[in-house]
Amino acid sequence: MLPYHPRRIRLLLLRFNLIILITLIACAPRPALKKPAGHLDAIRQFQKNVAQILQDSLLRQTRTGIEINSLESGETFYAQNNYQLFHPASNMKLLTTATALKLLGPNYKFKTILYTDTSSLADSTITGNLYLKGFGNPALSVENLHSLVQTLILHGISNINGNLVCDESYMDDFYWGSGWMWDDVSSEDFASISALTVNNNCVTVVVKPGNTVGDSLIVHLNPPTQYVKIVNRGVTTDSLDTLRQKMFKVERKWRPPENTIVVEGGMPLGALEQTFVIDVLDPALYTGTLFSELLHQEGIHFNGQVLKGSVPDTARVIAEHYSPPLTMVVFNTNKVSNNLSAELLLKTLGAEVKGPPGTATKGISVIHQFLNSIGIDSTTYELADGSGVSRYNVITPHLIVRLLKAMHEDFGIQAEFKASLPIAGIDGTLRRRMKGSAAEGLLHAKTGTLRGVSSLSGYTATADGEVVAFSIMMEHFVGSASGIRSIQDRIGELISSFSRNDRKQPSVLWH
């Protein structure tokens, strides 16, 4: 999960625009598909090839659902258990991001607003409170907070006599999704959900060995902040001390939960530094603490408290920050599978369509409405969150393909949606998959992973240039998902190399 730094945003915008252009070219209308005389034989052979891949012994205890459809002819190339319910894992983000693009629009921007009490500003002093209100911006960074502080400096403010009140009331205060595991802690993948969010509600801990054996490990925190306490019990060891090296871990305390990160065990002398991204508790206060530390850094006198509360109706706006457009937020959400972004999108949908405070329940009802508008019966699936972390989500491969088809046919947001999906062998969560195959650079798909669950759904084109939508959902396996992913990759490669022409199809793709 990568933070949205301004330089990175500029680079992403350039890259995103290039991907949009390539996607538009690839999606341009083509003449009606001509089916060669032997196309039925080719499809039958394709189906045999898929069936043979699915005979892999790794799938002996695994349940598999697949649907592969041509978006040009409307034919179903292959289907198995496609109307049965599966845990989608992060394929859930396809539903959330598609709904957001459709209903909020590609140019929607999230805001963060700084207020003061109406009568509190006099000369260089704010005699009352400052209020920092968040509206669910997943892209807010420390650099953005710094720009708000710079605005205070431009106003000539050098003293703040009141408190800093952090307002997260645009959304509810349920910081985790329904059905999230109680022991999923101390990880960027399960960061707390709050309308006032910064740096993905995480800190980065960098740990490296000391200069000699026996020295404490060297620990750095980014961003540097007093909000998080570091307890460093880590020791620099010699290379033979494997016991302490096995005990090495960096984890936030969670019994009871607190913003204390404990470093334990050992690292061998001369080892490379390691980086850990750790979630924090109470994101609104984290954001406010970072803001207050930036005030001190810029020489603005502030001795008040950082509190949670609401902006009074009489407060006035003193500074505003707006996020990159929604297309960029969706790009990040799907490319790197950012759970927090997806959850904030879900609650933003709820707030914008149903009215604040945004809740997961409201957001899910909005997704239901969107899916109903494209012909998907809401009684055939169940949703619990926006990211796919919850195992309460159950949907079908057929639903995913119907959604992909609808997005493919919506020219207002088609390119933005497709450009947000990882590209096989190129970027995002597919950057290391299907390299050197027919799918590399061509297959755009969303991955999904939970323990015992793996999904892959998206688009590719055949060797004839025929656009295909597919969904592969597999669950109930033990151990690593790497073998399951390799089977999905073989199917993705098979689709991308498929041709209706009379030339003989490969019997199967083995790796």
Sequence and secondary structure as in RCSB ss.txt:
>XXXX:A:sequence
MLPYHPRRIRLLLLRFNLIILITLIACAPRPALKKPAGHLDAIRQFQKNVAQILQDSLLRQTRTGIEINSLESGE
TFYAQNNYQLFHPASNMKLLTTATALKLLGPNYKFKTILYTDTSSLADSTITGNLYLKGFGNPALSVENLHSLVQ
TLILHGISNINGNLVCDESYMDDFYWGSGWMWDDVSSEDFASISALTVNNNCVTVVVKPGNTVGDSLIVHLNPPT
QYVKIVNRGVTTDSLDTLRQKMFKVERKWRPPENTIVVEGGMPLGALEQTFVIDVLDPALYTGTLFSELLHQEGI
HFNGQVLKGSVPDTARVIAEHYSPPLTMVVFNTNKVSNNLSAELLLKTLGAEVKGPPGTATKGISVIHQFLNSIG
IDSTTYELADGSGVSRYNVITPHLIVRLLKAMHEDFGIQAEFKASLPIAGIDGTLRRRMKGSAAEGLLHAKTGTL
RGVSSLSGYTATADGEVVAFSIMMEHFVGSASGIRSIQDRIGELISSFSRNDRKQPSVLWH
>XXXX:A:secstr
     HHHHHHHHHHHHHHHHHHHHHTS        TTHHHHHHHHHHHHHHHTT GGGTT EEEEEEEETTT  
EEEEESTTS B  GGGHHHHHHHHHHHHH TT   EEEEEE TT EETTEE S EEEEE   TT  HHHHHHHHH
HHHHTT  EE S EEEE TTB S  S TT  TT  SSGGG    SS  GGGEEEEEEE  SSTT B EEEEES  
SSSEEEE  EEE TT HHHHHT EEEEEETTEEEEEEEESEEETT   EEEEEE S HHHHHHHHHHHHHHHTT 
EE S EEE    TT EEEEEEE S HHHHHHHHHHTT HHHHHHHHHHHIIIII SSB HHHHHHHHHHHHHHTT
  GGG B   SSS  TT BB HHHHHHHHHHHHH TTTHHHHHHTS BTTTSGGGTTSSTTSTTTTT EEEEEEE
TTEEEEEEEEE TT  EEEEEEEEE   S SHHHHHHHHHHHHHHHH   SSS   S    
